[in-house]
Amino acid sequence: MPFVNIQILKGHPQARKDEIARRVTAAVAELAEAAPQDVWVVFEDVTADEWFVGAERVSALRKRAAGPATALAKP
């Protein structure tokens, strides 16, 4: 039984997580030759204060970010 643990920044809407789970399940089931119902997907929501890029909190990076949306922009 494949188990997929996805750590994601807190704040993504449930609809987005549903779609991610659907796509991950389909890909893993196909490649592992497993039934989709045998694939487990778990999301762990991590706050921007608990997520680090290098030695810097994502919350601090967001505060410094200026201009258009970046890869670290709030979901």
N, CA, C and O atoms as a GROMACS GRO file, in nm:
protein
  300
    1MET      N    1   0.084  -0.117   0.000
    1MET     CA    2   0.000   0.000   0.000
    1MET      C    3   0.090   0.124   0.000
    1MET      O    4   0.157   0.150   0.100
    2PRO      N    5   0.093   0.201  -0.109
    2PRO     CA    6   0.172   0.324  -0.111
    2PRO      C    7   0.114   0.430  -0.018
    2PRO      O    8  -0.007   0.450  -0.010
    3PHE      N    9   0.204   0.498   0.052
    3PHE     CA   10   0.166   0.604   0.145
    3PHE      C   11   0.242   0.729   0.103
    3PHE      O   12   0.365   0.727   0.094
    4VAL      N   13   0.170   0.838   0.077
    4VAL     CA   14   0.231   0.964   0.033
    4VAL      C   15   0.203   1.069   0.140
    4VAL      O   16   0.088   1.097   0.171
    5ASN      N   17   0.309   1.127   0.194
    5ASN     CA   18   0.296   1.230   0.295
    5ASN      C   19   0.337   1.362   0.231
    5ASN      O   20   0.452   1.378   0.188
    6ILE      N   21   0.245   1.457   0.223
    6ILE     CA   22   0.271   1.586   0.159
    6ILE      C   23   0.272   1.694   0.266
    6ILE      O   24   0.172   1.717   0.334
    7GLN      N   25   0.386   1.760   0.280
    7GLN     CA   26   0.396   1.874   0.370
    7GLN      C   27   0.376   1.998   0.285
    7GLN      O   28   0.442   2.018   0.184
    8ILE      N   29   0.283   2.082   0.329
    8ILE     CA   30   0.243   2.197   0.250
    8ILE      C   31   0.223   2.316   0.343
    8ILE      O   32   0.181   2.299   0.458
    9LEU      N   33   0.252   2.435   0.293
    9LEU     CA   34   0.230   2.553   0.376
    9LEU      C   35   0.082   2.567   0.408
    9LEU      O   36  -0.004   2.552   0.321
   10LYS      N   37   0.055   2.597   0.533
   10LYS     CA   38  -0.082   2.614   0.580
   10LYS      C   39  -0.150   2.726   0.503
   10LYS      O   40  -0.089   2.829   0.476
   11GLY      N   41  -0.276   2.706   0.470
   11GLY     CA   42  -0.354   2.810   0.405
   11GLY      C   43  -0.406   2.774   0.267
   11GLY      O   44  -0.485   2.848   0.209
   12HIS      N   45  -0.363   2.661   0.213
   12HIS     CA   46  -0.415   2.620   0.083
   12HIS      C   47  -0.560   2.576   0.100
   12HIS      O   48  -0.593   2.510   0.198
   13PRO      N   49  -0.647   2.612   0.006
   13PRO     CA   50  -0.788   2.573   0.017
   13PRO      C   51  -0.805   2.421   0.001
   13PRO      O   52  -0.724   2.354  -0.063
   14GLN      N   53  -0.911   2.370   0.060
   14GLN     CA   54  -0.938   2.226   0.054
   14GLN      C   55  -0.952   2.177  -0.090
   14GLN      O   56  -0.909   2.066  -0.123
   15ALA      N   57  -1.012   2.258  -0.176
   15ALA     CA   58  -1.028   2.217  -0.316
   15ALA      C   59  -0.893   2.191  -0.382
   15ALA      O   60  -0.880   2.099  -0.463
   16ARG      N   61  -0.793   2.271  -0.349
   16ARG     CA   62  -0.659   2.250  -0.406
   16ARG      C   63  -0.600   2.120  -0.353
   16ARG      O   64  -0.541   2.043  -0.429
   17LYS      N   65  -0.615   2.094  -0.224
   17LYS     CA   66  -0.564   1.969  -0.167
   17LYS      C   67  -0.635   1.849  -0.228
   17LYS      O   68  -0.572   1.746  -0.256
   18ASP      N   69  -0.765   1.861  -0.249
   18ASP     CA   70  -0.841   1.752  -0.312
   18ASP      C   71  -0.785   1.720  -0.450
   18ASP      O   72  -0.770   1.604  -0.486
   19GLU      N   73  -0.755   1.824  -0.527
   19GLU     CA   74  -0.701   1.804  -0.662
   19GLU      C   75  -0.560   1.745  -0.658
   19GLU      O   76  -0.527   1.657  -0.737
   20ILE      N   77  -0.478   1.794  -0.567
   20ILE     CA   78  -0.344   1.737  -0.552
   20ILE      C   79  -0.354   1.590  -0.517
   20ILE      O   80  -0.285   1.506  -0.576
   21ALA      N   81  -0.439   1.557  -0.420
   21ALA     CA   82  -0.456   1.417  -0.379
   21ALA      C   83  -0.505   1.331  -0.496
   21ALA      O   84  -0.458   1.219  -0.514
   22ARG      N   85  -0.596   1.384  -0.573
   22ARG     CA   86  -0.649   1.308  -0.688
   22ARG      C   87  -0.537   1.278  -0.788
   22ARG      O   88  -0.523   1.165  -0.835
   23ARG      N   89  -0.458   1.381  -0.820
   23ARG     CA   90  -0.351   1.362  -0.919
   23ARG      C   91  -0.239   1.272  -0.867
   23ARG      O   92  -0.188   1.188  -0.940
   24VAL      N   93  -0.201   1.291  -0.742
   24VAL     CA   94  -0.096   1.208  -0.683
   24VAL      C   95  -0.143   1.063  -0.676
   24VAL      O   96  -0.066   0.972  -0.709
   25THR      N   97  -0.266   1.041  -0.636
   25THR     CA   98  -0.320   0.906  -0.629
   25THR      C   99  -0.317   0.839  -0.766
   25THR      O  100  -0.276   0.724  -0.777
   26ALA      N  101  -0.360   0.910  -0.868
   26ALA     CA  102  -0.362   0.853  -1.004
   26ALA      C  103  -0.221   0.817  -1.049
   26ALA      O  104  -0.200   0.709  -1.105
   27ALA      N  105  -0.126   0.906  -1.027
   27ALA     CA  106   0.012   0.881  -1.071
   27ALA      C  107   0.075   0.764  -0.995
   27ALA      O  108   0.135   0.675  -1.056
   28VAL      N  109   0.060   0.763  -0.864
   28VAL     CA  110   0.121   0.656  -0.784
   28VAL      C  111   0.054   0.523  -0.814
   28VAL      O  112   0.122   0.421  -0.827
   29ALA      N  113  -0.077   0.521  -0.826
   29ALA     CA  114  -0.147   0.396  -0.858
   29ALA      C  115  -0.100   0.340  -0.991
   29ALA      O  116  -0.076   0.219  -1.004
   30GLU      N  117  -0.087   0.427  -1.089
   30GLU     CA  118  -0.043   0.380  -1.222
   30GLU      C  119   0.099   0.324  -1.215
   30GLU      O  120   0.125   0.214  -1.263
   31LEU      N  121   0.191   0.400  -1.157
   31LEU     CA  122   0.331   0.359  -1.157
   31LEU      C  123   0.360   0.243  -1.063
   31LEU      O  124   0.450   0.162  -1.089
   32ALA      N  125   0.285   0.233  -0.953
   32ALA     CA  126   0.306   0.123  -0.858
   32ALA      C  127   0.220   0.002  -0.892
   32ALA      O  128   0.227  -0.102  -0.825
   33GLU      N  129   0.140   0.015  -0.998
   33GLU     CA  130   0.048  -0.091  -1.038
   33GLU      C  131  -0.038  -0.134  -0.919
   33GLU      O  132  -0.053  -0.252  -0.887
   34ALA      N  133  -0.095  -0.031  -0.855
   34ALA     CA  134  -0.181  -0.052  -0.739
   34ALA      C  135  -0.319   0.007  -0.768
   34ALA      O  136  -0.334   0.093  -0.854
   35ALA      N  137  -0.416  -0.042  -0.695
   35ALA     CA  138  -0.551   0.015  -0.708
   35ALA      C  139  -0.552   0.153  -0.641
   35ALA      O  140  -0.488   0.171  -0.537
   36PRO      N  141  -0.623   0.250  -0.699
   36PRO     CA  142  -0.628   0.384  -0.639
   36PRO      C  143  -0.671   0.382  -0.492
   36PRO      O  144  -0.622   0.461  -0.412
   37GLN      N  145  -0.761   0.293  -0.456
   37GLN     CA  146  -0.807   0.288  -0.317
   37GLN      C  147  -0.700   0.235  -0.221
   37GLN      O  148  -0.717   0.241  -0.099
   38ASP      N  149  -0.590   0.183  -0.277
   38ASP     CA  150  -0.479   0.136  -0.194
   38ASP      C  151  -0.372   0.242  -0.172
   38ASP      O  152  -0.274   0.219  -0.100
   39VAL      N  153  -0.390   0.358  -0.233
   39VAL     CA  154  -0.294   0.468  -0.217
   39VAL      C  155  -0.346   0.561  -0.108
   39VAL      O  156  -0.460   0.607  -0.113
   40TRP      N  157  -0.262   0.588  -0.011
   40TRP     CA  158  -0.297   0.680   0.098
   40TRP      C  159  -0.222   0.810   0.078
   40TRP      O  160  -0.102   0.810   0.052
   41VAL      N  161  -0.293   0.921   0.089
   41VAL     CA  162  -0.233   1.054   0.079
   41VAL      C  163  -0.268   1.131   0.205
   41VAL      O  164  -0.385   1.140   0.244
   42VAL      N  165  -0.165   1.185   0.270
   42VAL     CA  166  -0.185   1.261   0.394
   42VAL      C  167  -0.119   1.398   0.377
   42VAL      O  168  -0.006   1.409   0.330
   43PHE      N  169  -0.192   1.501   0.415
   43PHE     CA  170  -0.139   1.637   0.412
   43PHE      C  171  -0.101   1.680   0.553
   43PHE      O  172  -0.176   1.657   0.648
   44GLU      N  173   0.013   1.742   0.565
   44GLU     CA  174   0.056   1.805   0.689
   44GLU      C  175   0.066   1.955   0.661
   44GLU      O  176   0.152   1.998   0.583
   45ASP      N  177  -0.020   2.033   0.723
   45ASP     CA  178  -0.015   2.178   0.708
   45ASP      C  179   0.091   2.234   0.802
   45ASP      O  180   0.086   2.210   0.923
   46VAL      N  181   0.185   2.307   0.746
   46VAL     CA  182   0.293   2.364   0.825
   46VAL      C  183   0.282   2.517   0.816
   46VAL      O  184   0.267   2.572   0.707
   47THR      N  185   0.290   2.584   0.931
   47THR     CA  186   0.281   2.729   0.929
   47THR      C  187   0.409   2.789   0.870
   47THR      O  188   0.514   2.724   0.868
   48ALA      N  189   0.398   2.911   0.822
   48ALA     CA  190   0.513   2.980   0.762
   48ALA      C  191   0.621   3.006   0.866
   48ALA      O  192   0.738   3.024   0.830
   49ASP      N  193   0.586   3.010   0.994
   49ASP     CA  194   0.685   3.027   1.101
   49ASP      C  195   0.761   2.898   1.129
   49ASP      O  196   0.871   2.902   1.185
   50GLU      N  197   0.704   2.785   1.092
   50GLU     CA  198   0.768   2.656   1.118
   50GLU      C  199   0.838   2.598   0.994
   50GLU      O  200   0.902   2.493   1.002
   51TRP      N  201   0.827   2.667   0.881
   51TRP     CA  202   0.886   2.620   0.755
   51TRP      C  203   1.006   2.709   0.724
   51TRP      O  204   0.994   2.831   0.721
   52PHE      N  205   1.120   2.647   0.703
   52PHE     CA  206   1.242   2.721   0.678
   52PHE      C  207   1.296   2.692   0.539
   52PHE      O  208   1.286   2.579   0.490
   53VAL      N  209   1.352   2.793   0.476
   53VAL     CA  210   1.427   2.779   0.353
   53VAL      C  211   1.569   2.819   0.392
   53VAL      O  212   1.595   2.935   0.422
   54GLY      N  213   1.658   2.723   0.392
   54GLY     CA  214   1.789   2.749   0.451
   54GLY      C  215   1.767   2.771   0.600
   54GLY      O  216   1.705   2.688   0.666
   55ALA      N  217   1.818   2.880   0.652
   55ALA     CA  218   1.803   2.909   0.794
   55ALA      C  219   1.702   3.020   0.820
   55ALA      O  220   1.698   3.077   0.930
   56GLU      N  221   1.620   3.050   0.721
   56GLU     CA  222   1.527   3.162   0.736
   56GLU      C  223   1.382   3.114   0.726
   56GLU      O  224   1.347   3.035   0.638
   57ARG      N  225   1.300   3.164   0.819
   57ARG     CA  226   1.158   3.128   0.818
   57ARG      C  227   1.090   3.182   0.693
   57ARG      O  228   1.122   3.291   0.646
   58VAL      N  229   0.997   3.106   0.640
   58VAL     CA  230   0.920   3.150   0.523
   58VAL      C  231   0.843   3.278   0.558
   58VAL      O  232   0.827   3.365   0.473
   59SER      N  233   0.794   3.288   0.681
   59SER     CA  234   0.722   3.409   0.720
   59SER      C  235   0.810   3.533   0.706
   59SER      O  236   0.762   3.639   0.666
   60ALA      N  237   0.938   3.522   0.738
   60ALA     CA  238   1.031   3.635   0.723
   60ALA      C  239   1.058   3.663   0.576
   60ALA      O  240   1.068   3.778   0.535
   61LEU      N  241   1.071   3.557   0.497
   61LEU     CA  242   1.094   3.574   0.354
   61LEU      C  243   0.975   3.644   0.288
   61LEU      O  244   0.992   3.730   0.202
   62ARG      N  245   0.855   3.606   0.331
   62ARG     CA  246   0.734   3.669   0.276
   62ARG      C  247   0.730   3.818   0.309
   62ARG      O  248   0.691   3.899   0.225
   63LYS      N  249   0.771   3.853   0.430
   63LYS     CA  250   0.769   3.994   0.470
   63LYS      C  251   0.864   4.076   0.384
   63LYS      O  252   0.837   4.192   0.354
   64ARG      N  253   0.976   4.015   0.344
   64ARG     CA  254   1.075   4.086   0.262
   64ARG      C  255   1.037   4.089   0.115
   64ARG      O  256   1.080   4.176   0.040
   65ALA      N  257   0.956   3.993   0.074
   65ALA     CA  258   0.922   3.982  -0.068
   65ALA      C  259   0.845   4.106  -0.113
   65ALA      O  260   0.754   4.155  -0.045
   66ALA      N  261   0.883   4.155  -0.228
   66ALA     CA  262   0.814   4.272  -0.284
   66ALA      C  263   0.779   4.244  -0.429
   66ALA      O  264   0.835   4.153  -0.491
   67GLY      N  265   0.687   4.320  -0.482
   67GLY     CA  266   0.650   4.305  -0.622
   67GLY      C  267   0.549   4.195  -0.643
   67GLY      O  268   0.478   4.156  -0.550
   68PRO      N  269   0.542   4.143  -0.768
   68PRO     CA  270   0.444   4.042  -0.804
   68PRO      C  271   0.466   3.912  -0.725
   68PRO      O  272   0.569   3.893  -0.660
   69ALA      N  273   0.368   3.827  -0.731
   69ALA     CA  274   0.373   3.699  -0.659
   69ALA      C  275   0.500   3.624  -0.693
   69ALA      O  276   0.545   3.625  -0.807
   70THR      N  277   0.558   3.560  -0.591
   70THR     CA  278   0.677   3.478  -0.611
   70THR      C  279   0.645   3.336  -0.570
   70THR      O  280   0.532   3.306  -0.530
   71ALA      N  281   0.743   3.249  -0.580
   71ALA     CA  282   0.723   3.109  -0.542
   71ALA      C  283   0.689   3.097  -0.394
   71ALA      O  284   0.629   2.998  -0.352
   72LEU      N  285   0.726   3.196  -0.315
   72LEU     CA  286   0.699   3.189  -0.172
   72LEU      C  287   0.577   3.270  -0.132
   72LEU      O  288   0.548   3.285  -0.014
   73ALA      N  289   0.506   3.321  -0.230
   73ALA     CA  290   0.387   3.402  -0.202
   73ALA      C  291   0.283   3.320  -0.129
   73ALA      O  292   0.274   3.198  -0.147
   74LYS      N  293   0.205   3.384  -0.049
   74LYS     CA  294   0.102   3.316   0.028
   74LYS      C  295   0.000   3.254  -0.066
   74LYS      O  296  -0.044   3.317  -0.162
   75PRO      N  297  -0.038   3.126  -0.038
   75PRO     CA  298  -0.134   3.059  -0.127
   75PRO      C  299  -0.270   3.125  -0.125
   75PRO      O  300  -0.361   3.080  -0.194
   0.00000   0.00000   0.00000
